Each structure stands twice: as C-alpha cells, then as structure tokens.
C-alpha cells in the first residue's frame, strides 16, 4: 500500500517537472505578441525615416512633389 502511494507521488512530481520545463521553453502568447509589436515598431520607424529622406530630397529639388507623394504612398501602403 505504501509502495503505491510513493509511486503515485513520484509520478505526480515527474508530471510537475515536465510541465514546468515545457512552460519555460515554449514561447507564450505574450512573448509572441511582444515580438510582433517590436517588429511593427521598428518597421514604422524605418518608414518614418524613409519619408524624412524623401522629404529632404524634395526640399533639395531632387524629386518633385508628385514623385514625393507617390513614393510616400508606396511606403505607407
């Protein structure tokens, strides 16, 4: 009888250990959403940088207003 109780307790302990190991190595939904948010933030920064570069080109007279608007629309959408 005591032998069975010890076996059940050991089994439960192993289940808990496996569960904790799985949770520590598997990425959670929160981690996934945070990585997507970081990617979107860096992407929007690069788009803003590109628009600023286009603005400078327009101000220097290298591109026209129409070219600026077309390139800006292409970057945004």
Secondary structure, DSSP 8 states (H G I E B T S, - for coil): -HHHHHHHHHHHHHHHHHHHHHHHHS--HHHHHHHHHHHHHHHHHHHHHHHHHHHHHHHTTSS-HHHHHHHHHHHH-
